């Protein structure tokens, strides 16, 4: 049983404009004042996943910049998206690549956006570990979310259904609905 991480690093970062530009894409920006977002993500997952099992999904235009920023990630662990089609297409392509590479049905694929700020990495990694166990035990897809602090159009919303399982760090619920970056009026309704 192996955990494999795919870092989703293909977006243009329009919400970060004017900081994010073609020559300084969001993946290479330092939002928290420390490392770049992609470096923070690699550092965050490295205690849990061997770097040989970390993949980066990105576009051809961003490949050279990201490869330069992450010299420890093997060239063969880059998944180049032929065209940007958002999260579902990125995850689908990554799943095909990982299945082909590992040929082991017990491999657990962890997809991670690189543009998240996670203040408690230890708690986050604990939740990832438990989510991997739940995924293996149940055969279900597991997604991790947080409760929003305000309505926001730039994020997706997971509407939790009934509780399925509870572990030390997480409560697993069925997903009742998912809204991807919806209008502000919808965000306000969902937030309540």
MIVOVO-761509 format. One line per 3 residues: number of its first residue (from 1); their letters; for each residue z, x, y of C-alpha. Coordinates in nm, 2 decimals, always signed. Layout:
// MIVOVO-761509
NUM = A = Z:X:Y; ...
//
This chain:
// MIVOVO-761509
1 = XXX = +0.00:+0.00:+0.00; -0.12:+0.16:+0.32; -0.10:+0.06:+0.68
4 = XXX = -0.40:+0.13:+0.89; -0.41:+0.09:+1.27; -0.72:+0.00:+1.48
7 = XXX = -0.67:+0.05:+1.85; -0.89:-0.19:+2.04; -1.02:+0.01:+2.33
10 = XXX = -1.36:-0.14:+2.42; -1.29:-0.35:+2.73; -1.42:-0.27:+3.08
13 = XXX = -1.08:-0.34:+3.24; -1.20:-0.57:+3.52; -0.84:-0.69:+3.58
16 = XXX = -0.75:-0.33:+3.67; -1.02:-0.30:+3.94; -1.04:-0.11:+4.17
19 = XXX = -0.84:+0.15:+3.96; -1.06:+0.10:+3.65; -1.41:+0.21:+3.71
22 = XXX = -1.69:+0.35:+3.50; -1.57:+0.71:+3.54; -1.20:+0.61:+3.49
25 = XXX = -1.19:+0.32:+3.24; -0.87:+0.13:+3.19; -0.81:+0.30:+2.86
28 = XXX = -0.75:+0.63:+3.05; -0.54:+0.49:+3.33; -0.17:+0.56:+3.36
31 = XXX = -0.01:+0.22:+3.44; +0.35:+0.31:+3.38; +0.34:+0.65:+3.56
34 = XXX = +0.33:+0.85:+3.24; +0.05:+0.89:+2.99; -0.27:+0.69:+2.98
37 = XXX = -0.26:+0.35:+2.81; -0.45:+0.48:+2.50; -0.22:+0.78:+2.47
40 = XXX = +0.08:+0.56:+2.50; -0.05:+0.34:+2.21; -0.12:+0.64:+1.99
43 = XXX = +0.22:+0.78:+2.06; +0.38:+0.44:+1.99; +0.22:+0.40:+1.64
46 = XXX = +0.24:+0.76:+1.53; +0.59:+0.73:+1.38; +0.47:+0.45:+1.16
49 = XXX = +0.11:+0.54:+1.08; -0.04:+0.88:+0.99; -0.30:+0.98:+1.25
52 = XXX = -0.56:+1.01:+0.97; -0.51:+0.63:+0.94; -0.55:+0.55:+1.31
55 = XXX = -0.89:+0.42:+1.42; -1.02:+0.35:+1.76; -1.27:+0.07:+1.83
58 = XXX = -1.46:+0.13:+2.15; -1.81:+0.12:+2.30; -2.07:+0.40:+2.31
61 = XXX = -2.02:+0.44:+2.69; -1.65:+0.50:+2.65; -1.66:+0.71:+2.33
64 = XXX = -1.68:+1.06:+2.49; -1.40:+1.00:+2.74; -1.17:+0.85:+2.48
67 = XXX = -1.25:+1.12:+2.22; -1.17:+1.38:+2.48; -0.84:+1.21:+2.55
70 = XXX = -0.75:+1.19:+2.18; -0.87:+1.51:+2.01; -0.63:+1.45:+1.72
73 = XXX = -0.82:+1.14:+1.61; -1.10:+1.23:+1.36; -1.45:+1.17:+1.48
76 = XXX = -1.51:+0.95:+1.17; -1.22:+0.72:+1.28; -1.41:+0.59:+1.58
79 = XXX = -1.57:+0.25:+1.54; -1.85:+0.20:+1.79; -1.90:-0.16:+1.89
82 = XXX = -2.28:-0.22:+1.92; -2.21:-0.47:+2.20; -1.89:-0.60:+2.36
85 = XXX = -1.80:-0.94:+2.21; -1.43:-0.95:+2.27; -1.14:-0.95:+2.02
88 = XXX = -1.27:-1.15:+1.72; -1.59:-0.94:+1.69; -1.39:-0.62:+1.73
91 = XXX = -1.14:-0.72:+1.46; -1.42:-0.84:+1.23; -1.61:-0.52:+1.25
94 = XXX = -1.30:-0.31:+1.21; -1.20:-0.51:+0.90; -1.54:-0.44:+0.74
97 = XXX = -1.52:-0.06:+0.83; -1.16:-0.04:+0.69; -1.25:-0.23:+0.37
100 = XXX = -1.54:+0.00:+0.31; -1.34:+0.32:+0.39; -1.03:+0.24:+0.19
103 = XXX = -1.16:+0.01:-0.09; -0.80:-0.10:-0.15; -0.71:-0.47:-0.13
106 = XXX = -0.35:-0.38:-0.05; -0.44:-0.20:+0.28; -0.29:-0.37:+0.57
109 = XXX = -0.49:-0.37:+0.89; -0.29:-0.36:+1.22; -0.50:-0.42:+1.53
112 = XXX = -0.35:-0.32:+1.86; -0.48:-0.37:+2.21; -0.43:-0.05:+2.41
115 = XXX = -0.37:-0.23:+2.74; -0.02:-0.37:+2.67; +0.30:-0.24:+2.82
118 = XXX = +0.57:-0.22:+2.55; +0.91:-0.11:+2.68; +1.10:-0.11:+2.35
121 = XXX = +0.88:+0.08:+2.11; +1.15:+0.10:+1.84; +1.19:-0.28:+1.84
124 = XXX = +0.81:-0.32:+1.85; +0.76:-0.09:+1.55; +1.03:-0.28:+1.36
127 = XXX = +0.85:-0.60:+1.42; +0.52:-0.44:+1.30; +0.68:-0.31:+0.98
130 = XXX = +0.82:-0.66:+0.91; +0.49:-0.82:+0.99; +0.32:-0.59:+0.74
133 = XXX = +0.56:-0.68:+0.47; +0.51:-1.05:+0.55; +0.13:-1.01:+0.54
136 = XXX = +0.15:-0.85:+0.20; +0.40:-1.10:+0.06; +0.22:-1.41:+0.19
139 = XXX = -0.14:-1.30:+0.21; -0.14:-1.45:+0.56; -0.27:-1.31:+0.89
142 = XXX = +0.02:-1.22:+1.11; +0.01:-1.21:+1.49; +0.29:-1.09:+1.72
145 = XXX = +0.35:-1.25:+2.05; +0.61:-1.27:+2.32; +0.74:-1.56:+2.53
148 = XXX = +0.57:-1.56:+2.87; +0.77:-1.52:+3.18; +0.52:-1.72:+3.39
151 = XXX = +0.18:-1.89:+3.36; -0.09:-1.62:+3.36; -0.47:-1.66:+3.32
154 = XXX = -0.53:-1.31:+3.19; -0.35:-1.35:+2.86; -0.39:-1.56:+2.55
157 = XXX = -0.12:-1.81:+2.44; +0.00:-1.86:+2.09; +0.15:-2.21:+2.04
160 = XXX = +0.40:-2.18:+1.75; +0.41:-2.44:+1.48; +0.68:-2.48:+1.22
163 = XXX = +0.90:-2.18:+1.12; +0.77:-2.02:+0.79; +1.00:-1.72:+0.75
166 = XXX = +1.27:-1.53:+0.93; +1.34:-1.16:+0.89; +1.57:-0.92:+1.08
169 = XXX = +1.35:-0.88:+1.38; +1.10:-1.16:+1.37; +1.07:-1.54:+1.32
172 = XXX = +0.73:-1.62:+1.16; +0.58:-1.95:+1.25; +0.26:-2.12:+1.17
175 = XXX = +0.01:-2.10:+1.46; -0.04:-2.45:+1.59; -0.29:-2.35:+1.86
178 = XXX = -0.43:-2.04:+2.03; -0.56:-2.04:+2.38; -0.76:-1.74:+2.50
181 = XXX = -0.74:-1.66:+2.87; -0.75:-2.02:+2.98; -0.76:-2.18:+3.33
184 = XXX = -0.44:-2.18:+3.54; -0.39:-2.55:+3.50; -0.39:-2.51:+3.13
187 = XXX = -0.16:-2.21:+3.15; +0.10:-2.42:+3.34; +0.09:-2.69:+3.08
190 = XXX = +0.12:-2.44:+2.79; +0.40:-2.25:+2.97; +0.62:-2.55:+3.00
//
